[in-house]
Amino acid sequence: MTDKLASDDIASAQRLTDAYRALRQEMAKAIVGQEQVLEELLICLFARGHAILEGVPGLAKTLMVSSLARCLKLDFARIQFTPDLMPSDITGTEVIQEDRATGRREFQFLHGPVFANIVLADEINRTPPKTQSALLESMQERQVSFGGKRLPMKDPFLVLATQNPIEQEGTYPLPEAQQDRFMFKIFVGYPKWQEEFEIIRLTTAGLDQPLQPVLDGPAILDLQHVVRRVPVADDVIEYVMRLVRATRVHEGDVPEFVKEYVSWGAGPRACQFLILGAKVRAVLYGRYHVAIEDIQAIAAPVLRHRIVTNFSSDAEGFTSDKIVAKLIETIPATAPAMAQSASTAKFLK
């Protein structure tokens, strides 16, 4: 792998930066503030990942997703997850159709909402795991298997799920295997004072600015391909491995606070998403190679839903975000000499 982008790729990377700025500017017509959330949302888009948006009601999670869809020339579908939702309501089902010309009846597959480019899985934790799992194959394999046939998804394909962290009655937490399919888990927090002032002023004045499409499908696919060609140095990959492997409490030599607070750590998919997300962030910040700071900036949204904490962590309020922050402080950016650090040698095995 080369250590720098070709001239054509640099031009494509600049188009990504320009597209990102245009999207942010257009979405600002509907969304006030939430700068970090929007950045992480768009990183997922350009990295071909999926995201969970978690926050209390009224923080514009659904509006963010619908606004993004309106800024892209892509098909958009919203699925309202409820306890009685069935898998076929998501993937689609076969129905008997009659050919009026011949009178012959035959089965025809009616595509479900998951076959859109952007799928909003609203309140995903309000439906049982059986229905939640209907998204698994489409998210990972980008296809749906039905009746012995494989039906490909549209490309680009992005699943954005929302969930409410405070209402737990009648909810079904996502299984760890399904959470791992999401690249980011994005926390949507309360707005700042001035942001909330602007939200109230704009939304109560009857002003509605239409959003204009900024990118179409082929342009997004082109930008997603150029992201893959952004170079990453071996020492950055090794740092990612040390960071992720330090969460695996059952792997042996890990920090003491991990042994105390973690039940299960992150798998290899976390390393992949850290690298891909860091590639996008590097380009968005005007660099054509991945730096350690890019990894550290997206470590929390990549790892927070992949670290399973134990009772001690819950009792002491030592959340997965605090564990990630502590790991960033603890794990060195450069590997110590093998003779000086036996633990590093174990991490790199």
SULZI-V723740 format. One record per residue. PSI is psi in radians with two decimals (NA if undefined). NEAR is the number of other ideal C-beta (glycine too) atoms within 10 Angstrom. Layout:
psi & near
PSI & NEAR
PSI & NEAR
This chain:
psi & near
2.35 & 7
2.77 & 8
0.12 & 8
2.81 & 11
2.58 & 18
2.86 & 11
-0.67 & 8
-0.67 & 10
-0.60 & 19
-0.70 & 14
-0.70 & 11
-0.68 & 18
-0.64 & 23
-0.60 & 14
-0.62 & 16
-0.79 & 22
-0.76 & 14
-0.71 & 11
-0.70 & 20
-0.81 & 22
-0.69 & 12
-0.71 & 14
-0.76 & 21
-0.72 & 17
-0.69 & 11
-0.73 & 20
-0.41 & 21
-0.31 & 16
-0.47 & 17
-0.47 & 20
2.17 & 19
2.19 & 19
-2.54 & 18
0.76 & 23
-0.82 & 11
-0.71 & 14
-0.80 & 23
-0.66 & 20
-0.81 & 17
-0.60 & 24
-0.76 & 22
-0.51 & 19
-0.74 & 27
-0.74 & 23
-0.88 & 24
-0.32 & 24
0.05 & 23
0.66 & 20
3.12 & 21
2.83 & 22
2.58 & 23
2.29 & 26
2.06 & 26
2.27 & 19
2.85 & 21
2.85 & 13
2.60 & 11
0.19 & 8
0.28 & 20
0.54 & 21
-0.85 & 26
-0.66 & 17
-0.65 & 12
-0.80 & 24
-0.80 & 24
-0.60 & 18
-0.71 & 19
-0.75 & 26
-0.67 & 23
-0.39 & 19
-0.03 & 21
2.48 & 23
1.20 & 15
2.74 & 20
2.43 & 14
2.39 & 17
2.43 & 17
2.27 & 16
2.03 & 24
1.90 & 13
2.22 & 22
2.84 & 13
-0.46 & 11
0.13 & 8
2.38 & 18
2.71 & 13
-0.67 & 18
-0.39 & 14
-0.33 & 19
-0.88 & 24
-0.52 & 21
3.07 & 18
2.91 & 15
2.44 & 13
2.74 & 9
2.16 & 8
2.48 & 12
2.24 & 10
1.98 & 9
-0.47 & 7
-0.73 & 6
-0.30 & 8
0.10 & 7
2.42 & 9
2.46 & 10
2.77 & 10
2.44 & 10
2.34 & 9
2.20 & 15
2.03 & 10
2.40 & 15
3.12 & 21
-0.30 & 17
-0.24 & 25
0.21 & 19
2.92 & 21
-0.77 & 19
2.12 & 21
2.12 & 29
1.93 & 25
1.55 & 28
2.24 & 19
0.97 & 19
-0.43 & 24
0.20 & 21
0.20 & 19
2.64 & 24
2.80 & 14
-0.55 & 12
-0.73 & 11
-0.65 & 22
-0.69 & 23
-0.19 & 15
-0.37 & 21
-0.25 & 25
-0.94 & 13
-0.73 & 17
-0.63 & 24
-0.71 & 21
-0.87 & 14
-0.19 & 12
0.79 & 14
2.90 & 14
2.24 & 22
2.22 & 12
2.19 & 16
0.62 & 9
0.09 & 5
2.64 & 9
2.05 & 10
1.98 & 16
2.62 & 12
2.85 & 19
2.67 & 16
2.23 & 13
2.77 & 22
2.19 & 20
2.15 & 25
2.16 & 24
2.01 & 28
2.54 & 29
2.62 & 24
2.69 & 21
2.13 & 16
-0.17 & 12
-0.47 & 7
1.86 & 13
-0.15 & 9
2.28 & 4
0.43 & 9
2.79 & 17
1.79 & 16
2.47 & 12
2.33 & 22
2.62 & 12
-0.65 & 12
-0.60 & 11
-0.63 & 19
-0.61 & 16
-0.35 & 17
-0.37 & 19
2.25 & 26
-0.88 & 28
2.56 & 25
1.97 & 22
2.17 & 28
2.21 & 18
1.96 & 19
3.09 & 12
2.59 & 12
2.77 & 17
2.98 & 12
-0.94 & 8
-0.63 & 10
-0.76 & 15
-0.62 & 13
-0.79 & 12
-0.68 & 14
-0.83 & 16
-0.75 & 12
-0.77 & 11
-0.70 & 15
-0.21 & 13
0.12 & 8
0.02 & 8
0.34 & 6
2.23 & 9
1.80 & 9
2.10 & 10
2.47 & 7
2.43 & 17
2.42 & 10
2.41 & 12
-0.69 & 22
2.63 & 21
3.13 & 12
-0.92 & 15
-0.67 & 11
-0.70 & 16
-0.75 & 23
-0.70 & 14
-0.74 & 14
-0.62 & 22
-0.62 & 18
-0.69 & 12
-0.50 & 23
-0.70 & 21
-0.40 & 11
-0.01 & 16
2.20 & 23
2.63 & 16
2.20 & 20
2.67 & 14
-0.61 & 8
-0.48 & 12
-0.71 & 20
-0.73 & 15
-0.64 & 15
-0.75 & 20
-0.74 & 24
-0.74 & 16
-0.70 & 20
-0.81 & 26
-0.77 & 27
-0.40 & 22
-0.19 & 23
-0.18 & 24
1.61 & 17
-0.43 & 19
0.05 & 10
-0.01 & 14
-1.92 & 11
1.63 & 14
2.84 & 21
2.62 & 18
-0.65 & 8
-0.46 & 15
-0.75 & 19
-0.58 & 12
-0.61 & 13
-0.16 & 24
2.35 & 25
-0.79 & 13
2.53 & 15
-3.01 & 21
2.65 & 26
-3.04 & 14
-0.49 & 10
-0.51 & 16
-0.71 & 23
-0.77 & 17
-0.79 & 16
-0.58 & 26
-0.76 & 27
-0.82 & 21
-0.79 & 25
-0.66 & 27
-0.58 & 28
-0.80 & 25
-0.82 & 27
-0.68 & 23
-0.80 & 23
-0.71 & 28
-0.48 & 20
0.30 & 12
0.32 & 9
2.61 & 14
0.48 & 16
2.74 & 17
2.34 & 25
2.85 & 17
-0.63 & 17
-0.52 & 13
-0.72 & 24
-0.83 & 24
-0.56 & 19
-0.54 & 20
0.14 & 23
-0.72 & 23
-0.93 & 20
-0.43 & 25
-0.68 & 30
-0.37 & 23
-0.56 & 22
0.07 & 20
-0.12 & 22
2.03 & 25
1.97 & 16
2.85 & 17
-3.00 & 15
-0.69 & 9
-0.71 & 12
-0.80 & 20
-0.70 & 11
-0.61 & 9
0.03 & 12
0.44 & 7
1.50 & 18
2.96 & 15
-0.57 & 21
-0.69 & 15
-0.61 & 17
-0.75 & 24
-0.78 & 22
-0.71 & 14
-0.66 & 16
-0.71 & 22
-0.64 & 16
-0.58 & 7
-0.76 & 15
2.15 & 20
2.56 & 10
-0.51 & 15
2.52 & 10
2.23 & 17
2.82 & 12
2.49 & 8
-0.60 & 10
-0.43 & 7
-0.36 & 7
1.77 & 14
-0.53 & 11
-0.66 & 14
-0.68 & 19
-0.66 & 14
-0.67 & 13
-0.64 & 22
-0.01 & 12
NA & 8
